[in-house]
Amino acid sequence: MSATKSKITIEYLQTVKLSIDEIASFQTLQGNDPLKIINAVLDEFETKVKVFPLSCPVSPDLAALGIIKYRECNTLSGYRIIYTYDEPANLISVYVLLSQRQNVQALLFKKLIMG
């Protein structure tokens, strides 16, 4: 009898959709094709985590705050994706996509203050 691994589901939460909108606006202002950039980032992320969801480390910025449930996938194009993995449900929940230059703590503060 062979064991079959159930398919991993990836859900993109509303928070990541807002951060994608911000990146798209920035890339458009820079004269870049935001759709091409964002699709490449998400494709790289999905390819990596669908094979091994725990391959990315706990987010160091969030771990410094004592928050260790979030993982961080750094992409070759300079972006990072913050996500969690629910192993029993085989579910990856994506919370935010941001530039590697962005400060996660400042982003959290901004979201708390501005809603």
DATARA-V146797 format. One record per run of one state. SS is the DSSP state (A for helix, B for strand, O for the rest). FROM is the first residue (numbers start at 0). LEN is the number of residues. If there is no record, write none. Layout:
ss	from	len
SS	FROM	LEN
SS	FROM	LEN
This chain:
ss	from	len
O	0	8
B	8	4
O	12	1
A	13	16
O	29	4
A	33	18
O	51	6
B	57	1
O	58	1
A	59	4
O	63	7
B	70	4
O	74	4
B	78	8
O	86	4
B	90	9
O	99	4
A	103	11
O	114	1
